Amino acid sequence: MSANWERYQKYLCDCPEAGMLIDVSGMAFNDDFFATMEPAMQEAFNAMTALESGAIANPDENRMVGHYWLRNPGLAPDSGIAAEIEFSVRAVKEFSAAIHAGEIAPPGRSGFTRLLVIGIGGSALGPQFVADALGGASDRLKPYFFDNTDPDGMDKVLAEIGPALAETLVVVISKSGGTKETRNGMVEAQAAFDAAGLEFAKYAVAVTGAGSELDKAAVAGGWLARFPMWDWVGGRTSVTSAVGLLPAALQGIDIDALLKGAQVCDELTRRRETRSNPAALLALMWHYATNGRGEKDMVVLPYKDRLLLFSRYLQQLIMESIGKELDLTGTVVNQGISVYGNKGATDQHAYVQQLREGINNFFVTFIEVLQDRPGKSLEVEPGVTSGDYLAGFLQGTRKALAGKGRESLTITIERLDAASIGTLIALYERAVGFYAALVGINAYHQPGVEAGKKAATAVLALQAKIMARLSSQPGVEFTALELAGAVGDEGETETVFRILLHLAGNPDRRVLMARGATIATSRFKSA
């Protein structure tokens, strides 16, 4: 018997309840690794038990962390929260059924045929991933997304929807209701409905926190419906709340199966036997590969087209959760794991070349789906299907990387359906929580995101001062340096220059640019 086969069997985690295998034998840890890490892992189990019991697991914001309750309301720390979760799921199903039956329909039409979801970050990435993974020609409503504040991107989506805007249900998702990107998308969508002579409120639904700006707007405007977001569910772990369930149900996805898959995985990942806990194995492999310091990148290679957006979803889930300056004691640690990926076998014709022969600064997670397609596959060669080639490329790439000392682990699922997508979501949510406990950080806040928002607000305030000065002196030309001095912000001359470039690049802003000897000495004026 080969040593590789013995190692494979020894470290293979079989989870038949979820139709999933986790193979970590391609990671080069020593045989004493698990024993060495076991005390820390048991502490991580304790921290997770406390979290699920309602402890303040997000101390920086003094919040509970309750996304696991979404799949099993009976675990919630009080009956009120459990009732809210159950009511929300029931409301999602009833509203979606009414939409599908045409009982709620757009004015003058028999029913809705399109769905426009407006959100950003966790309010878009999770729903987009689920929509792309599980959607298809039989969708009850065809989904579209505004997931940025890019006007051209929104124009592109609106052009794709075209005349069907009159049959488009709009779901606006924002916990606070004040997220500017989402607010801007809502304003742009409303303008498009107004331009088409359609009353936006007859097409609009809100998913938001009680009493938020969005909640108040939906009430005042008489929107079709409102669904809750709670402060104990973070955006990146909200896909099994109304944030993800409502778009999925409207699209026609089986949300009961999605929730059941997540619940089954939750049960598996509560096991305190480390070697039989798939999320614990993932967290420990991340810790081993990166020395608990993010020293290597995580490359996610799903060999399935429908999992194309999984790496993008995981980027936020993992990087926003793990990427922290301070640990729980306030010590500067600068933790993080960089995540990237596309899909196999496309990657084999892209960056696998570097993975095999370039800098060894990564570890790979292969994701394998055993079922190629429902039904019989065409043979592209005698006895060989396209799916056989895909499976062969996965195995071949694993071997090629291993031959150069590149480490990998493999997640295998039987088929891709709503239940297995729920399983993958729950698996990685729990792995993130375990890893955060192992390295002693708060995985459930995101102060760096707020810092970026504050900086953007300051830039827009400076832009307003620039526009006011230019408008007050029409025809007078300024360099960026002169204008920065005129508005009292010489220390922000670079920012002033970049604002002026953007304004001059959009004729409707009525700012003209005359190039100087160098672009930095260009002069700007109000038209």
N, C-alpha and C positions, 0 to 999 in steps of 0.2 A: 504494500500500500504506500502511495507516495506521501511525502511530508505535506505537500500542498493540499491534498485531499483530506488528510487528517486534520490540518488546521482549519480547512473550510467547514468540516463537520463540527469541530469543537466550538467554533465561534458563530455558527449560523443561528439566527433567531427566527424561529418558525412561529408565525401568528395566524393559524388557520381560521380563527374567528373573524379576522379582517381580510383573509385572502392575501397575506403579505409575508414576505421574507426580507430579513435584513442580513446582508453578508458583509462583515467587517474584516474578513480574513486578508483582504488586500491592503490593510493598514499595517505598518511594520512595528507595532507595539510589542514589547517583550511579554513573556508569559506572566510576569509578576505585576503587570500594569494594573489589572483589575483589582488585585489585592491591595495594591498601594493606594488606589483611588477610592476604595470601598468606604472608608470612614467619611470622606467628603461627600460621596454619593448618598450615603444614608442621611447626612445633614440636609442635602438637597431634597430628598424625599420628605423630610420633616418640614422644610420650608414650604413645599408644595401642598402638603396636608393642611398646614396653617392657612395658606392662601385660599384653598378651596373651602375652608371653614369660615371664611369671612374676616380674617385678620387684615390689618392695614398693610398690604403688600407693596403699595406705592407710597412710601413715607414722604416723599417730596411734595406730593399733592394731597396727602392724608386721605387716600382712597383705598377702598377694597378693589380687588381684581377678580371679576366674575364671569369671564367668557366661558369657563367650563360649565357654569350653571345653565347656560343657554341650551345645552344639549341634554341636561338633566336637572330641571328646575327643583326637584326634590332635594338637591344638594345646597340650595341657597340658604343663607343663614337665618332668614325669616320668611314667614308665609306670604308677606306682602310682596317681596321680590319674586318669589315663585309664581304668585298669581299674575304679576305683571308680565313675566316671560310667557306664561301659558296664554294669556289674553293676546299678547302681541302676535304669537304664531297663529292663533286662531283667526285674528283679524286679517293677517296677511293672506291666509287661505281663502277667507270669505270674500275679501276685496278682489283677489285675483280671479276667483270663480265668477264673480259678478261682471268683471271686465270681459272674461272669455265668453260668457253667455250673452253679452251685449246688454245686460241689465244696466250697466253704467257705460254710456257710449258718448262719443263727441257729438255736438249739435249737428243735426242733419245727416248723420252717418249711422250705419248699422252697428259699427263697433270700431275699436282701436286695432290697428294692425302694426304699429311701430311703437318703440319705447326709447325715449331719450333719457339717459341717466346723467345727472350733473353732480359731480363731486370731485374730490382730489385726494391723493394719498390713499389711506385705508378706506375712504368712502368711494373709491373708484377701482383700485387695484384688485381687491378681492372680488367684487362683482364682475369686473372684466375677465379675470381668470376663470371664474365659474362659467360665465357666458360663453367664452371661447372654447372651453374644455367640453362643455355638455350641449352646446347649441347646435343647430343644423337647419336643414330645409323644413323641418316640421315645427319650428318655433311658432308658438301662438302669437307672440309679438316679436318682431325683429329688433334686436337691441342696437343702440348707438350710444356713444359716450362723449360728453364734454368733460375732459379730465385735466384741463389746463386753462390758463387765461390767455391763450394764443388766438387772436382774432381770426387769422388765416385758417387755423385748425378748426375753429367753430364754423367758419364759412364752408369749409370742405364737408363737414358733417351735414350741415343744413342743405347743401347742394345734393348730397347723396339721398337725403330724405325727400327733397323736392316737393311736389304737390301732395305727397302723403303726409305733410305736416298737419293737415286737417284730420288725420287719423292717428296722431302721435301723442301718446301719454308721456308726460314729463315727470320724472322723479328727481327731486332736489334733495341731496343728502349733505347735511352739515350739522354736527352736534351743537356747536355754539351758534350757528346761524350767521356768524360774522366772518367766516373764512372768505377772504377777498376773492380768491380764484373761483370758488363756487358761487359767490355773490355775483361776480362778473358774468359767469356763464348763465346764471338765471336771468340777469338783465338782458344779455344778448338774445337768449331764447325768447323772452317776453317781447322784445322788439321785433323778432322775426314773426311771432304770432300776430302782433299788432299790425305789421305790414301786410300780412295775409288776410286781415280783417277777421281774425279769430280772437275770442276772449280767452286769455291765458288761463284764468282761474278754472275754466271748464275742462282744462287738460292737465292741471297741476296737482302733484302730490308731494308732501314734505315728509322726510325722515329726519328728525331733529330732537334736541333736548326740550323738555317742557319749559315754556316761558322764554325760549330763545328768540332772537330777532326773526329768524325764519318761521318759528312757530307763530309768533304774533302776526307776521305778514300773511301766513296761510289762513289764520282765523279771520283777520280783517278782510282778506280778499275772497273768502268763501271758497277756498280750494276744495278739491274732491275728497281728500282724506289726509290724515296726519298719522305718522307712526313714530314710536319712541326710540330715542337713543339715551343711554344711561351713563352717568359719569364713572361707573365701575366697569365699563367696557371701553377699552382703547380702540382707536380707529383701525389699527393694524390687526386687531383680533376681533373685529366686529362682523366678519363675513357670515357667521351663523346667527346673527341678530337680524332685525328687519333691514339693516344696511345691505346685506347680501341676499337674505331670503326673499324680500319683496321683488327685486328685479328678477331673481331666478324663477320665482313662482309665476310672475307675469310672462316670462319667456316660455314657460311651460315645463320647467325642470321639476323633477320630483324632490321637493324639499324635505319630505319625510325621510326619504332614503339618504339624503345628504346629512341630515341631523343624526340619523341612526348610525351611519358610517363613522361620524365624529364621536358619537357616544361609545360605540364599540372600541374605538381606538383609545378614548379616554380611560375606559376600564382597563385595557391592556397596559397603558402607561402609568397606572397607579400601582402596579406590581412593585414590591420592594426588593424582589430578586433581580438584581441589576442585569444579569446576562439574559433574562427573559423579558426585559422591558425595552422595547424598540426605541423609545425616545431617550431613555437613559444611555443606550448604546450610542445613539447619534451624538448626544451631548459630550460623552466621554471621548468619542473619536475627534470631535472638534477640539476638545481640550488637548488631546494627545498631539494632533496634527499641528496645532498653533502654539504649543507650549503654554496654553492658557493665556496667551498674550496677543493673539491675532497675527502671528508671524507668517502665516500662509493664507492664501486666498481660497475660498470655497468655489469650485467650478461645478455647476449643476448641469448635467447632460441628460435630459429626458429623451428617450428614444420613442417619441410619439408626437406627432404634429399637434395634437390637441393639448399638449402640455407646454407649448411654446411660451406662454405667458407665466409659467410657474416660476421661472428664475426671477422674473421682474417682481412678482408677488413676494418671493422670498427675500429679495433685496431689501424691501421695506421691513418685512417682519423681522429679519435678522439684524440688519444694519442699524435700523432705528432703535431696536431693542438693546443691542449689544454695544453699539458705538457710544461710549460714555467717557467723559473726562474724569469723573470722580467715582470712587467706590462708595459703599454704604457708610464707611467711616469718614468720608470727606477727603480721603487721600487721592491725589492725582495719580491715575493709573492709565488713562488713555486707552481704554479697551476697544475692541472692535474686531469683526471678521468681514472682509470684503467678499461680496458674492457676485458672480456673473455667470452667464450661460446663455445658450440658445437652444438647439435641439440636435439630436443625432438623426441621421448621419450627416446632416448639413455641416456640423462642426468639423467633421472629418476632412472637409474640403475648405476649412477656414483655419481656426486657431489650434487644432490638434497638432499641427506641425510644431508649433512652439511648445505645446504641452509636452511633447515627447522629446524634443531636442534642445529646447531653450532653457531659460532659467527655471529651476525647480522650486518655485515659490507658491505652490498650490497643492490642494488635494481635490480629488474628483468624487462627486456623487453621481453615479449612474442610476437612472430610473428606468426600469424595464416593465413593459406591459406585455403579459404573455399572449393575450388574445389579440390577433391582428385586426380582425373585423368580425362583426356578427355574420355568420354564414360562411359559405365556401369562398376560398380565394383562387384566383386565376394562377395557373402555372406559367411563369415567364420563361422557364426552362424546364426540361423534363424533370419532374419531381421537386421543383423549387419554385416558391412563390416570392413575391416582393417582400412579404413579411419575413420570410426565411432570410432574405438578404439583410433586412434591417436587424434581425436578431444576430446574424453572423457578424455584421459590422460592430455591434455592441461588444460581442465577445472578442472580436479581433482587436478593437481599440483598447479594451481592458488589458489584453495580453501584450499589446505593443507598448503601452505605458508601463506596465509592470516590468517589461524587459529592460527598461531604462531606469528602474528604481523609482518610478512615480507611483504614489499611493492612491488608492481609491476604495470606496465602499459602494455597495449596490443595494438598491431598494427594488424589490420585485413585487408587482401586484398582478392579480389574475386577469383583471379586465378593467377598462376605464369606464366607470359609470358614476352616478351621483353618490353612491355609497363610498366608492374608493376615493373620490375627490374629497369627501368629508373626512375620510381616514387620513389622507395626506395633510390636509389642513390641521387636523388635531395633532397629528404626529409632530409636525414642526412647531406648532404653538407650544407643546409640552417640552420639546427639546430646547427651545429658546429659554423657557423658564428654568429648566435644570441647569443649563450652561450658566445662566446669570447667577444662580445660587452658587455654583462651583467657583466662580470668579468674584463673587461678592459685590454685584452691582444691582441697581434698580433697572429692570428691563421694561418698566411700564410708564416711564415719562420720556419726554423728548425736548429738553431745554434748548438744544442746538437749533431745532426747528423754529422755536419762538424767537431766538436771536436773529435768525434770517428774516423773519417777518418784521421785527422791529427795525432792522436795517433798511428793509424795503420801504417801510413807512417814512423813514427819515429821507430817503432819496426822493420820494414823491412830494414831501414837504419842500425840499430844495427846488424841485421842478416848478412848483407853484410860485416860488419867489422869483425864479428865472423868468417865467412867463409874465408875471406881473411887471417886472422891470422892463422887459422887451416891449410889452404892450404900452407902457407909460411913455416910451420914447420911440415911436414908430419911425422906421427908416434909419435910426442910429445903429451903427455897427459896433460890435464888441468882439474881442477875442475871448476865449474861455477864461483866461487869467483876469482880464478887465472885468468881465461879468461876475466872476467869483468875488472880486474885490467890491464891486458895486452892491452885491447882496450880502456882503459881510461874511463870506465863507471862503477866504483864500486858501485855507487848508484843505478844501474840497475841490480844488481846481480840476483834478482828473475826473471827478464825478460830474462836475459842471460840464466839462467837455463831452463826456459820453452822453449826458442828457441832451445836449445840443445836437449831437450827431443823430440821435434817435428822433428828435423833433424835426430836424431838417429832412430826414428820410421819409417823412409822412406829410405830403403836401397839405392835407387838411388841417395840420397844426399851424400853418402859416408862419413858419420860421425858415428864412432863406440863409444859405451858406455860400460864402465866397472863399474859395481855397486860397490859402496863403502860400508862402515859399515852402513851408512844410504844412502838413495837415493840422498839426498842433497849433499853428498860428492863423488858422482860418478865422474868418470874421462872420458873425451871425447877426441877423436883424429880424425884426417883425415885419412881415409882408404888408 
